[in-house]
């Protein structure tokens, strides 16, 4: 089953919601094409590299919090700059 597809009974995915919102924000008439299933997946073979980290692991919760706060700050700055 493809997680990027959308049944009528299920809510839109975060990706499709983002793409639709960005399309409307940019006043684009053609929707974005999802290509994630056609590109190679990073760490597809689950090999372990010293520089690889799974940000979803609980041990990285603090880092995720910092990144989310930074993303919120950046988002606010972008919106402020675009509106001025």
C-alpha positions as CSV (number, residue, x, y, z in Angstrom):
1,X,0.0,0.0,0.0
2,X,1.3,3.4,-0.9
3,X,1.2,5.9,2.0
4,X,1.1,8.9,-0.3
5,X,-2.2,7.8,-2.0
6,X,-5.5,9.0,-0.6
7,X,-8.8,7.1,-0.4
8,X,-12.0,9.0,-0.3
9,X,-12.6,7.8,3.3
10,X,-9.2,9.0,4.6
11,X,-8.1,12.5,5.3
12,X,-5.4,14.1,3.0
13,X,-1.8,13.3,3.9
14,X,0.5,16.0,5.2
15,X,2.3,15.9,1.9
16,X,-0.8,16.4,-0.2
17,X,-2.0,19.2,2.1
18,X,1.3,21.0,1.9
19,X,1.4,20.6,-1.9
20,X,-2.1,22.0,-2.3
21,X,-1.4,24.9,0.2
22,X,1.8,25.8,-1.6
23,X,0.1,25.6,-5.0
24,X,-2.6,28.0,-3.9
25,X,-0.1,30.3,-2.2
26,X,2.0,30.5,-5.3
27,X,-1.1,30.9,-7.5
28,X,-0.1,27.9,-9.6
29,X,-2.7,26.3,-11.9
30,X,-0.9,23.0,-12.2
31,X,-0.7,20.8,-9.1
32,X,2.7,19.5,-7.9
33,X,3.6,16.0,-8.9
34,X,4.6,13.6,-6.2
35,X,7.7,11.8,-7.2
36,X,9.0,10.4,-3.9
37,X,8.1,6.8,-4.9
38,X,10.2,7.0,-8.1
39,X,13.4,8.3,-6.5
40,X,15.9,6.1,-4.6
41,X,15.2,6.0,-0.8
42,X,18.0,7.1,1.5
43,X,19.3,4.3,3.6
44,X,17.0,1.9,1.7
45,X,19.0,-1.2,2.8
46,X,19.0,-0.2,6.4
47,X,22.8,-0.1,6.5
48,X,24.1,1.8,9.5
49,X,26.4,4.6,9.0
50,X,27.9,6.7,11.8
51,X,26.5,9.9,10.4
52,X,23.0,8.5,9.9
53,X,20.3,9.2,12.5
54,X,16.6,8.5,12.6
55,X,15.2,11.8,13.9
56,X,12.0,10.0,14.9
57,X,13.8,8.0,17.6
58,X,12.9,9.0,21.2
59,X,16.5,9.7,22.0
60,X,16.4,12.7,19.5
61,X,13.3,14.3,21.1
62,X,15.3,17.3,22.3
63,X,16.8,17.8,18.9
64,X,13.4,17.5,17.3
65,X,12.0,20.2,19.7
66,X,14.9,22.5,18.8
67,X,14.3,22.0,15.1
68,X,10.6,22.5,15.3
69,X,11.1,25.7,17.3
70,X,13.6,26.9,14.7
71,X,11.2,26.1,11.9
72,X,8.4,28.0,13.6
73,X,10.7,31.0,14.1
74,X,11.8,30.8,10.5
75,X,8.2,30.5,9.3
76,X,7.2,33.6,11.2
77,X,10.2,35.5,9.8
78,X,9.3,34.5,6.2
79,X,5.7,35.5,6.6
80,X,6.7,38.8,8.1
81,X,9.2,39.5,5.3
82,X,6.6,38.5,2.6
83,X,4.0,40.8,4.1
84,X,6.2,43.9,4.3
